[in-house]
Structure formats: structure tokens, C-alpha cells
Amino acid sequence: VSCCWAVPPHIGRLRLLRHLYLHQGPFSISLPPEIGMLEQLLTLVVNGISGDIPEEIGDLCRLTELSLLFSSGTSLPQSLCRLRSLRALKLSYLRVPDIPMDVLLLPE
């Protein structure tokens, strides 16, 4: 039996957070839309993400590294294309049919 740990919505209150590492252990992880409120976030690493990634992830304008290890049925939002500061995108065990093509056009 697989369990899911939901990141609480009040994570959006941590506006000065710069690095966030979430590792699943025996659980899969779901992200709330409030993740997009982390205005200073530079690094987001999620090991064991499940469900959809919220569109609000595209609001992380300072994000330079995004690393997602998928555990189940996750889709990538088109808003990833707004991450203009992104320098490293790591997707492991991706189980979705589509990657937004504009992601490939992100700056080096």
C-alpha cells in the first residue's frame, strides 16, 4: 500500500526559503499550488512526486535548479516554460506522455 504525504498549503508562508529538498521515504509527495509563493526559492528537489505538478510552479522566477523524481502519474505543466532563471532541469522516471516543447527552449 502506497501512501501520499501532501506538502501543507502554508508552505507558501516561507517566502524567504531558498532551498527545498523533499524526499519520500515510504511515501509519495504531492505539492500544493502555494509552492508558487516561494519567491526566493533557488532549488527545488522532490524525490517521489505523485499527482500533477501545480501550474503555480511557473511563478518561481528565481528557481535555478528543479529536480523531480517521479513515483506515479505526474504531468508537467506548461508553466515550466516561464522558469527563465532555470539552469538545471532533472527529470527521473518520468511517466507522462508529454513534455511541454517550450521547456526545450529555456535559456542555457
N, CA, C and O atoms as a printed pandas DataFrame, in Angstrom:
     atom_number atom_name residue_name chain_id  residue_number  x_coord  y_coord  z_coord
0              1         N          VAL        A               1    0.853   -1.180    0.000
1              2        CA          VAL        A               1    0.000    0.000    0.000
2              3         C          VAL        A               1    0.892    1.235    0.000
3              4         O          VAL        A               1    1.771    1.382    0.849
4              5         N          SER        A               2    0.661    2.092   -0.935
5              6        CA          SER        A               2    1.437    3.316   -1.055
6              7         C          SER        A               2    0.678    4.471   -0.417
7              8         O          SER        A               2   -0.528    4.609   -0.618
8              9         N          CYS        A               3    1.365    5.284    0.336
9             10        CA          CYS        A               3    0.756    6.437    0.997
10            11         C          CYS        A               3    1.281    7.712    0.357
11            12         O          CYS        A               3    2.336    7.716   -0.278
12            13         N          CYS        A               4    0.552    8.761    0.527
13            14        CA          CYS        A               4    0.965   10.042   -0.031
14            15         C          CYS        A               4    1.055   11.072    1.085
15            16         O          CYS        A               4    0.173   11.162    1.938
16            17         N          TRP        A               5    2.117   11.833    1.066
17            18        CA          TRP        A               5    2.298   12.925    2.007
18            19         C          TRP        A               5    2.089   14.224    1.235
19            20         O          TRP        A               5    2.808   14.502    0.275
20            21         N          ALA        A               6    1.122   15.003    1.647
21            22        CA          ALA        A               6    0.836   16.277    0.995
22            23         C          ALA        A               6    1.596   17.384    1.703
23            24         O          ALA        A               6    1.482   17.555    2.917
24            25         N          VAL        A               7    2.359   18.122    0.943
25            26        CA          VAL        A               7    3.032   19.293    1.499
26            27         C          VAL        A               7    1.926   20.266    1.915
27            28         O          VAL        A               7    1.046   20.572    1.111
28            29         N          PRO        A               8    1.956   20.755    3.157
29            30        CA          PRO        A               8    0.869   21.625    3.623
30            31         C          PRO        A               8    0.834   22.948    2.865
31            32         O          PRO        A               8    1.879   23.491    2.507
32            33         N          PRO        A               9   -0.369   23.464    2.622
33            34        CA          PRO        A               9   -0.505   24.726    1.889
34            35         C          PRO        A               9    0.223   25.898    2.534
35            36         O          PRO        A               9    0.649   26.815    1.832
36            37         N          HIS        A              10    0.375   25.887    3.857
37            38        CA          HIS        A              10    1.041   27.037    4.495
38            39         C          HIS        A              10    2.540   27.089    4.204
39            40         O          HIS        A              10    3.235   27.961    4.724
40            41         N          ILE        A              11    3.047   26.168    3.381
41            42        CA          ILE        A              11    4.453   26.282    2.945
42            43         C          ILE        A              11    4.661   27.598    2.200
43            44         O          ILE        A              11    5.768   28.136    2.167
44            45         N          GLY        A              12    3.588   28.107    1.606
45            46        CA          GLY        A              12    3.665   29.380    0.893
46            47         C          GLY        A              12    4.042   30.558    1.764
47            48         O          GLY        A              12    4.433   31.607    1.251
48            49         N          ARG        A              13    3.931   30.402    3.074
49            50        CA          ARG        A              13    4.309   31.478    4.008
50            51         C          ARG        A              13    5.820   31.595    4.180
51            52         O          ARG        A              13    6.305   32.596    4.707
52            53         N          LEU        A              14    6.556   30.599    3.750
53            54        CA          LEU        A              14    8.023   30.598    3.912
54            55         C          LEU        A              14    8.671   31.340    2.746
55            56         O          LEU        A              14    9.463   30.767    1.998
56            57         N          ARG        A              15    8.336   32.580    2.604
57            58        CA          ARG        A              15    8.715   33.359    1.423
58            59         C          ARG        A              15   10.218   33.569    1.256
59            60         O          ARG        A              15   10.672   33.869    0.152
60            61         N          LEU        A              16   10.995   33.420    2.319
61            62        CA          LEU        A              16   12.443   33.605    2.212
62            63         C          LEU        A              16   13.193   32.298    2.016
63            64         O          LEU        A              16   14.421   32.294    1.933
64            65         N          LEU        A              17   12.469   31.193    1.941
65            66        CA          LEU        A              17   13.091   29.883    1.738
66            67         C          LEU        A              17   13.838   29.862    0.408
67            68         O          LEU        A              17   13.295   30.263   -0.621
68            69         N          ARG        A              18   15.083   29.393    0.432
69            70        CA          ARG        A              18   15.901   29.391   -0.782
70            71         C          ARG        A              18   16.130   28.000   -1.347
71            72         O          ARG        A              18   16.323   27.860   -2.554
72            73         N          HIS        A              19   16.115   26.974   -0.518
73            74        CA          HIS        A              19   16.367   25.606   -0.979
74            75         C          HIS        A              19   15.373   24.676   -0.297
75            76         O          HIS        A              19   15.203   24.726    0.922
76            77         N          LEU        A              20   14.720   23.830   -1.080
77            78        CA          LEU        A              20   13.744   22.900   -0.536
78            79         C          LEU        A              20   14.005   21.514   -1.109
79            80         O          LEU        A              20   13.945   21.304   -2.320
80            81         N          TYR        A              21   14.297   20.573   -0.215
81            82        CA          TYR        A              21   14.555   19.187   -0.582
82            83         C          TYR        A              21   13.508   18.318    0.100
83            84         O          TYR        A              21   13.431   18.292    1.328
84            85         N          LEU        A              22   12.713   17.616   -0.675
85            86        CA          LEU        A              22   11.685   16.727   -0.143
86            87         C          LEU        A              22   11.970   15.317   -0.630
87            88         O          LEU        A              22   12.036   15.066   -1.833
88            89         N          HIS        A              23   12.136   14.404    0.309
89            90        CA          HIS        A              23   12.424   13.010   -0.042
90            91         C          HIS        A              23   11.337   12.120    0.524
91            92         O          HIS        A              23   10.923   12.281    1.672
92            93         N          GLN        A              24   10.884   11.191   -0.278
93            94        CA          GLN        A              24    9.682   10.428    0.016
94            95         C          GLN        A              24    9.768    9.425    1.143
95            96         O          GLN        A              24    8.770    9.221    1.834
96            97         N          GLY        A              25   10.896    8.789    1.367
97            98        CA          GLY        A              25   10.889    7.663    2.292
98            99         C          GLY        A              25    9.879    6.664    1.760
99           100         O          GLY        A              25    9.922    6.329    0.576
100          101         N          PRO        A              26    8.976    6.181    2.591
101          102        CA          PRO        A              26    7.988    5.220    2.096
102          103         C          PRO        A              26    6.768    5.887    1.448
103          104         O          PRO        A              26    5.848    5.194    1.015
104          105         N          PHE        A              27    6.751    7.208    1.378
105          106        CA          PHE        A              27    5.581    7.926    0.886
106          107         C          PHE        A              27    5.850    8.591   -0.449
107          108         O          PHE        A              27    7.002    8.851   -0.796
108          109         N          SER        A              28    4.800    8.866   -1.197
109          110        CA          SER        A              28    4.912    9.739   -2.353
110          111         C          SER        A              28    4.473   11.138   -1.893
111          112         O          SER        A              28    3.794   11.283   -0.877
112          113         N          ILE        A              29    4.862   12.136   -2.641
113          114        CA          ILE        A              29    4.690   13.528   -2.221
114          115         C          ILE        A              29    3.827   14.272   -3.230
115          116         O          ILE        A              29    4.028   14.141   -4.437
116          117         N          SER        A              30    2.872   15.050   -2.742
117          118        CA          SER        A              30    2.115   15.930   -3.628
118          119         C          SER        A              30    2.370   17.372   -3.219
119          120         O          SER        A              30    2.488   17.688   -2.035
120          121         N          LEU        A              31    2.454   18.241   -4.224
121          122        CA          LEU        A              31    2.751   19.658   -3.996
122          123         C          LEU        A              31    1.473   20.495   -4.102
123          124         O          LEU        A              31    0.661   20.270   -4.999
124          125         N          PRO        A              32    1.291   21.458   -3.193
125          126        CA          PRO        A              32    0.121   22.340   -3.282
126          127         C          PRO        A              32    0.403   23.512   -4.225
127          128         O          PRO        A              32    1.563   23.807   -4.512
128          129         N          PRO        A              33   -0.637   24.176   -4.704
129          130        CA          PRO        A              33   -0.432   25.359   -5.548
130          131         C          PRO        A              33    0.379   26.446   -4.847
131          132         O          PRO        A              33    1.044   27.241   -5.511
132          133         N          GLU        A              34    0.334   26.491   -3.527
133          134        CA          GLU        A              34    1.051   27.521   -2.764
134          135         C          GLU        A              34    2.570   27.423   -2.923
135          136         O          GLU        A              34    3.289   28.327   -2.498
136          137         N          ILE        A              35    3.067   26.348   -3.525
137          138        CA          ILE        A              35    4.510   26.220   -3.772
138          139         C          ILE        A              35    4.994   27.400   -4.622
139          140         O          ILE        A              35    6.153   27.802   -4.527
140          141         N          GLY        A              36    4.112   27.943   -5.440
141          142        CA          GLY        A              36    4.455   29.069   -6.301
142          143         C          GLY        A              36    4.664   30.373   -5.559
143          144         O          GLY        A              36    5.105   31.354   -6.158
144          145         N          MET        A              37    4.357   30.410   -4.269
145          146        CA          MET        A              37    4.530   31.620   -3.473
146          147         C          MET        A              37    5.928   31.745   -2.889
147          148         O          MET        A              37    6.232   32.745   -2.239
148          149         N          LEU        A              38    6.778   30.765   -3.104
149          150        CA          LEU        A              38    8.140   30.783   -2.543
150          151         C          LEU        A              38    9.040   31.628   -3.449
151          152         O          LEU        A              38    9.818   31.102   -4.244
152          153         N          GLU        A              39    8.913   32.931   -3.309
153          154        CA          GLU        A              39    9.522   33.902   -4.217
154          155         C          GLU        A              39   11.040   33.841   -4.291
155          156         O          GLU        A              39   11.617   34.190   -5.321
156          157         N          GLN        A              40   11.695   33.409   -3.229
157          158        CA          GLN        A              40   13.163   33.395   -3.190
158          159         C          GLN        A              40   13.755   32.020   -3.491
159          160         O          GLN        A              40   14.974   31.858   -3.449
160          161         N          LEU        A              41   12.920   31.031   -3.793
161          162        CA          LEU        A              41   13.392   29.662   -3.955
162          163         C          LEU        A              41   14.343   29.537   -5.143
163          164         O          LEU        A              41   14.020   29.947   -6.258
164          165         N          LEU        A              42   15.513   28.968   -4.888
165          166        CA          LEU        A              42   16.520   28.730   -5.918
166          167         C          LEU        A              42   16.571   27.270   -6.335
167          168         O          LEU        A              42   16.794   26.958   -7.505
168          169         N          THR        A              43   16.365   26.371   -5.371
169          170        CA          THR        A              43   16.491   24.937   -5.608
170          171         C          THR        A              43   15.250   24.219   -5.105
171          172         O          THR        A              43   14.823   24.421   -3.969
172          173         N          LEU        A              44   14.672   23.376   -5.961
173          174        CA          LEU        A              44   13.561   22.524   -5.562
174          175         C          LEU        A              44   13.864   21.106   -6.016
175          176         O          LEU        A              44   13.959   20.830   -7.211
176          177         N          VAL        A              45   14.016   20.207   -5.043
177          178        CA          VAL        A              45   14.276   18.797   -5.310
178          179         C          VAL        A              45   13.167   17.999   -4.638
179          180         O          VAL        A              45   12.979   18.083   -3.424
180          181         N          VAL        A              46   12.433   17.226   -5.433
181          182        CA          VAL        A              46   11.353   16.405   -4.896
182          183         C          VAL        A              46   11.588   14.976   -5.360
183          184         O          VAL        A              46   11.560   14.679   -6.554
184          185         N          ASN        A              47   11.819   14.105   -4.400
185          186        CA          ASN        A              47   12.083   12.693   -4.673
186          187         C          ASN        A              47   10.831   11.902   -4.327
187          188         O          ASN        A              47   10.537   11.682   -3.152
188          189         N          GLY        A              48   10.088   11.471   -5.355
189          190        CA          GLY        A              48    8.893   10.675   -5.139
190          191         C          GLY        A              48    7.611   11.451   -5.326
191          192         O          GLY        A              48    6.641   11.230   -4.601
192          193         N          ILE        A              49    7.590   12.364   -6.294
193          194        CA          ILE        A              49    6.402   13.186   -6.509
194          195         C          ILE        A              49    5.299   12.363   -7.174
195          196         O          ILE        A              49    5.559   11.532   -8.044
196          197         N          SER        A              50    4.073   12.612   -6.746
197          198        CA          SER        A              50    2.926   11.962   -7.380
198          199         C          SER        A              50    1.856   13.011   -7.641
199          200         O          SER        A              50    1.863   14.083   -7.038
200          201         N          GLY        A              51    0.953   12.697   -8.531
201          202        CA          GLY        A              51   -0.076   13.662   -8.890
202          203         C          GLY        A              51    0.484   14.726   -9.809
203          204         O          GLY        A              51    1.632   14.654  -10.247
204          205         N          ASP        A              52   -0.334   15.699  -10.087
205          206        CA          ASP        A              52    0.075   16.762  -11.007
206          207         C          ASP        A              52    0.933   17.795  -10.298
207          208         O          ASP        A              52    0.746   18.074   -9.114
208          209         N          ILE        A              53    1.861   18.347  -11.029
209          210        CA          ILE        A              53    2.658   19.468  -10.533
210          211         C          ILE        A              53    1.817   20.721  -10.755
211          212         O          ILE        A              53    1.345   20.951  -11.868
212          213         N          PRO        A              54    1.621   21.531   -9.725
213          214        CA          PRO        A              54    0.748   22.702   -9.891
214          215         C          PRO        A              54    1.304   23.701  -10.903
215          216         O          PRO        A              54    2.516   23.898  -10.995
216          217         N          GLU        A              55    0.410   24.325  -11.655
217          218        CA          GLU        A              55    0.798   25.358  -12.626
218          219         C          GLU        A              55    1.591   26.472  -11.958
219          220         O          GLU        A              55    2.440   27.098  -12.594
220          221         N          GLU        A              56    1.325   26.721  -10.701
221          222        CA          GLU        A              56    1.976   27.819   -9.975
222          223         C          GLU        A              56    3.484   27.642   -9.856
223          224         O          GLU        A              56    4.180   28.578   -9.462
224          225         N          ILE        A              57    4.001   26.467  -10.187
225          226        CA          ILE        A              57    5.453   26.265  -10.140
226          227         C          ILE        A              57    6.148   27.230  -11.106
227          228         O          ILE        A              57    7.315   27.575  -10.919
228          229         N          GLY        A              58    5.429   27.652  -12.124
229          230        CA          GLY        A              58    5.975   28.613  -13.070
230          231         C          GLY        A              58    6.171   29.997  -12.485
231          232         O          GLY        A              58    6.793   30.850  -13.117
232          233         N          ASP        A              59    5.651   30.238  -11.285
233          234        CA          ASP        A              59    5.828   31.531  -10.613
234          235         C          ASP        A              59    7.148   31.629   -9.857
235          236         O          ASP        A              59    7.469   32.684   -9.308
236          237         N          LEU        A              60    7.910   30.553   -9.823
237          238        CA          LEU        A              60    9.189   30.546   -9.095
238          239         C          LEU        A              60   10.262   31.178   -9.981
239          240         O          LEU        A              60   11.125   30.486  -10.522
240          241         N          CYS        A              61   10.195   32.485  -10.118
241          242        CA          CYS        A              61   11.016   33.198  -11.097
242          243         C          CYS        A              61   12.510   33.139  -10.809
243          244         O          CYS        A              61   13.304   33.371  -11.721
244          245         N          ARG        A              62   12.928   32.840   -9.589
245          246        CA          ARG        A              62   14.358   32.774   -9.259
246          247         C          ARG        A              62   14.907   31.351   -9.268
247          248         O          ARG        A              62   16.103   31.147   -9.060
248          249         N          LEU        A              63   14.045   30.371   -9.508
249          250        CA          LEU        A              63   14.452   28.967   -9.443
250          251         C          LEU        A              63   15.546   28.671  -10.462
251          252         O          LEU        A              63   15.377   28.922  -11.655
252          253         N          THR        A              64   16.666   28.136   -9.989
253          254        CA          THR        A              64   17.772   27.786  -10.887
254          255         C          THR        A              64   17.912   26.274  -11.070
255          256         O          THR        A              64   18.455   25.818  -12.076
256          257         N          GLU        A              65   17.421   25.493  -10.094
257          258        CA          GLU        A              65   17.517   24.038  -10.204
258          259         C          GLU        A              65   16.192   23.398   -9.825
259          260         O          GLU        A              65   15.640   23.659   -8.756
260          261         N          LEU        A              66   15.692   22.552  -10.723
261          262        CA          LEU        A              66   14.470   21.799  -10.470
262          263         C          LEU        A              66   14.769   20.333  -10.749
263          264         O          LEU        A              66   15.141   19.961  -11.862
264          265         N          SER        A              67   14.604   19.518   -9.734
265          266        CA          SER        A              67   14.871   18.091   -9.858
266          267         C          SER        A              67   13.654   17.326   -9.355
267          268         O          SER        A              67   13.259   17.466   -8.197
268          269         N          LEU        A              68   13.065   16.520  -10.226
269          270        CA          LEU        A              68   11.860   15.777   -9.886
270          271         C          LEU        A              68   12.069   14.299  -10.182
271          272         O          LEU        A              68   12.362   13.915  -11.314
272          273         N          LEU        A              69   11.915   13.481   -9.159
273          274        CA          LEU        A              69   11.929   12.029   -9.307
274          275         C          LEU        A              69   10.491   11.586   -9.141
275          276         O          LEU        A              69    9.900   11.748   -8.074
276          277         N          PHE        A              70    9.939   11.033  -10.191
277          278        CA          PHE        A              70    8.517   10.722  -10.213
278          279         C          PHE        A              70    8.243    9.339   -9.661
279          280         O          PHE        A              70    9.018    8.405   -9.868
280          281         N          SER        A              71    7.116    9.219   -8.947
281          282        CA          SER        A              71    6.699    7.911   -8.484
282          283         C          SER        A              71    5.425    7.461   -9.180
283          284         O          SER        A              71    5.210    6.260   -9.346
284          285         N          SER        A              72    4.581    8.391   -9.589
285          286        CA          SER        A              72    3.369    7.985  -10.300
286          287         C          SER        A              72    2.695    9.162  -10.979
287          288         O          SER        A              72    2.801   10.307  -10.539
288          289         N          GLY        A              73    2.009    8.855  -12.049
289          290        CA          GLY        A              73    1.116    9.693  -12.821
290          291         C          GLY        A              73    1.227   11.190  -12.745
291          292         O          GLY        A              73    0.226   11.865  -12.506
292          293         N          THR        A              74    2.379   11.722  -12.935
293          294        CA          THR        A              74    2.563   13.163  -12.850
294          295         C          THR        A              74    2.560   13.767  -14.249
295          296         O          THR        A              74    3.106   13.188  -15.187
296          297         N          SER        A              75    1.946   14.924  -14.378
297          298        CA          SER        A              75    2.009   15.649  -15.640
298          299         C          SER        A              75    2.824   16.918  -15.423
299          300         O          SER        A              75    2.843   17.483  -14.329
300          301         N          LEU        A              76    3.483   17.348  -16.467
301          302        CA          LEU        A              76    4.292   18.568  -16.385
302          303         C          LEU        A              76    3.477   19.743  -16.900
303          304         O          LEU        A              76    2.928   19.679  -18.000
304          305         N          PRO        A              77    3.390   20.813  -16.121
305          306        CA          PRO        A              77    2.598   21.961  -16.562
306          307         C          PRO        A              77    3.344   22.799  -17.602
307          308         O          PRO        A              77    4.574   22.847  -17.621
308          309         N          GLN        A              78    2.585   23.442  -18.444
309          310        CA          GLN        A              78    3.141   24.348  -19.449
310          311         C          GLN        A              78    3.877   25.510  -18.781
311          312         O          GLN        A              78    4.759   26.117  -19.388
312          313         N          SER        A              79    3.517   25.817  -17.538
313          314        CA          SER        A              79    4.130   26.953  -16.839
314          315         C          SER        A              79    5.624   26.760  -16.583
315          316         O          SER        A              79    6.310   27.719  -16.232
316          317         N          LEU        A              80    6.141   25.544  -16.748
317          318        CA          LEU        A              80    7.589   25.342  -16.616
318          319         C          LEU        A              80    8.356   26.246  -17.577
319          320         O          LEU        A              80    9.511   26.590  -17.328
320          321         N          CYS        A              81    7.716   26.622  -18.656
321          322        CA          CYS        A              81    8.371   27.464  -19.665
322          323         C          CYS        A              81    8.629   28.877  -19.165
323          324         O          CYS        A              81    9.392   29.623  -19.780
324          325         N          ARG        A              82    8.006   29.249  -18.065
325          326        CA          ARG        A              82    8.219   30.592  -17.501
326          327         C          ARG        A              82    9.429   30.650  -16.575
327          328         O          ARG        A              82    9.769   31.727  -16.085
328          329         N          LEU        A              83   10.077   29.534  -16.326
329          330        CA          LEU        A              83   11.219   29.488  -15.400
330          331         C          LEU        A              83   12.481   29.953  -16.123
331          332         O          LEU        A              83   13.335   29.135  -16.466
332          333         N          ARG        A              84   12.600   31.229  -16.351
333          334        CA          ARG        A              84   13.698   31.805  -17.146
334          335         C          ARG        A              84   15.057   31.762  -16.443
335          336         O          ARG        A              84   16.088   31.866  -17.108
336          337         N          SER        A              85   15.082   31.611  -15.119
337          338        CA          SER        A              85   16.354   31.532  -14.394
338          339         C          SER        A              85   16.855   30.095  -14.279
339          340         O          SER        A              85   17.957   29.859  -13.784
340          341         N          LEU        A              86   16.051   29.138  -14.734
341          342        CA          LEU        A              86   16.382   27.721  -14.591
342          343         C          LEU        A              86   17.665   27.377  -15.339
343          344         O          LEU        A              86   17.804   27.682  -16.523
344          345         N          ARG        A              87   18.598   26.738  -14.637
345          346        CA          ARG        A              87   19.863   26.314  -15.232
346          347         C          ARG        A              87   19.998   24.795  -15.258
347          348         O          ARG        A              87   20.756   24.255  -16.064
348          349         N          ALA        A              88   19.267   24.101  -14.381
349          350        CA          ALA        A              88   19.327   22.639  -14.330
350          351         C          ALA        A              88   17.914   22.088  -14.155
351          352         O          ALA        A              88   17.207   22.435  -13.209
352          353         N          LEU        A              89   17.523   21.230  -15.080
353          354        CA          LEU        A              89   16.229   20.551  -15.008
354          355         C          LEU        A              89   16.512   19.059  -15.064
355          356         O          LEU        A              89   17.020   18.546  -16.061
356          357         N          LYS        A              90   16.174   18.364  -13.968
357          358        CA          LYS        A              90   16.422   16.926  -13.887
358          359         C          LYS        A              90   15.092   16.215  -13.687
359          360         O          LYS        A              90   14.401   16.440  -12.693
360          361         N          LEU        A              91   14.742   15.367  -14.623
361          362        CA          LEU        A              91   13.507   14.602  -14.553
362          363         C          LEU        A              91   13.873   13.129  -14.594
363          364         O          LEU        A              91   14.476   12.663  -15.561
364          365         N          SER        A              92   13.513   12.395  -13.552
365          366        CA          SER        A              92   13.841   10.974  -13.485
366          367         C          SER        A              92   12.571   10.151  -13.374
367          368         O          SER        A              92   11.637   10.518  -12.660
368          369         N          TYR        A              93   12.548    9.050  -14.078
369          370        CA          TYR        A              93   11.411    8.119  -14.046
370          371         C          TYR        A              93   10.114    8.798  -14.449
371          372         O          TYR        A              93    9.056    8.559  -13.868
372          373         N          LEU        A              94   10.221    9.639  -15.446
373          374        CA          LEU        A              94    9.069   10.374  -15.943
374          375         C          LEU        A              94    8.084    9.404  -16.588
375          376         O          LEU        A              94    8.449    8.655  -17.494
376          377         N          ARG        A              95    6.844    9.418  -16.127
377          378        CA          ARG        A              95    5.822    8.506  -16.644
378          379         C          ARG        A              95    4.662    9.268  -17.257
379          380         O          ARG        A              95    3.502    8.906  -17.060
380          381         N          VAL        A              96    4.961   10.292  -17.978
381          382        CA          VAL        A              96    3.910   11.061  -18.642
382          383         C          VAL        A              96    4.222   11.097  -20.134
383          384         O          VAL        A              96    5.389   11.044  -20.523
384          385         N          PRO        A              97    3.195   11.187  -20.967
385          386        CA          PRO        A              97    3.423   11.148  -22.406
386          387         C          PRO        A              97    3.991   12.427  -22.989
387          388         O          PRO        A              97    4.632   12.391  -24.039
388          389         N          ASP        A              98    3.772   13.555  -22.333
389          390        CA          ASP        A              98    4.145   14.835  -22.940
390          391         C          ASP        A              98    5.044   15.666  -22.039
391          392         O          ASP        A              98    4.813   15.787  -20.836
392          393         N          ILE        A              99    6.068   16.230  -22.647
393          394        CA          ILE        A              99    6.871   17.268  -22.009
394          395         C          ILE        A              99    6.591   18.522  -22.826
395          396         O          ILE        A              99    6.748   18.497  -24.047
396          397         N          PRO        A             100    6.183   19.618  -22.192
397          398        CA          PRO        A             100    5.933   20.832  -22.960
398          399         C          PRO        A             100    7.159   21.193  -23.804
399          400         O          PRO        A             100    8.254   21.372  -23.271
400          401         N          MET        A             101    6.972   21.296  -25.103
401          402        CA          MET        A             101    8.101   21.535  -26.013
402          403         C          MET        A             101    8.828   22.848  -25.714
403          404         O          MET        A             101   10.027   22.964  -25.964
404          405         N          ASP        A             102    8.111   23.826  -25.187
405          406        CA          ASP        A             102    8.759   25.104  -24.860
406          407         C          ASP        A             102    9.808   24.956  -23.775
407          408         O          ASP        A             102   10.693   25.804  -23.659
408          409         N          VAL        A             103    9.731   23.904  -22.980
409          410        CA          VAL        A             103   10.743   23.665  -21.945
410          411         C          VAL        A             103   12.104   23.508  -22.608
411          412         O          VAL        A             103   13.123   23.910  -22.045
412          413         N          LEU        A             104   12.123   22.935  -23.782
413          414        CA          LEU        A             104   13.383   22.731  -24.502
414          415         C          LEU        A             104   13.981   24.048  -24.982
415          416         O          LEU        A             104   15.152   24.095  -25.359
416          417         N          LEU        A             105   13.201   25.100  -24.971
417          418        CA          LEU        A             105   13.657   26.412  -25.441
418          419         C          LEU        A             105   14.123   27.319  -24.305
419          420         O          LEU        A             105   14.454   28.480  -24.543
420          421         N          LEU        A             106   14.154   26.808  -23.077
421          422        CA          LEU        A             106   14.609   27.613  -21.950
422          423         C          LEU        A             106   16.062   28.031  -22.182
423          424         O          LEU        A             106   16.814   27.315  -22.843
424          425         N          PRO        A             107   16.458   29.178  -21.644
425          426        CA          PRO        A             107   17.841   29.647  -21.820
426          427         C          PRO        A             107   18.828   28.620  -21.260
427          428         O          PRO        A             107   18.478   27.805  -20.407
428          429         N          GLU        A             108   20.050   28.676  -21.750
429          430        CA          GLU        A             108   21.077   27.740  -21.284
430          431         C          GLU        A             108   21.355   27.918  -19.821
431          432         O          GLU        A             108   22.193   27.212  -19.261
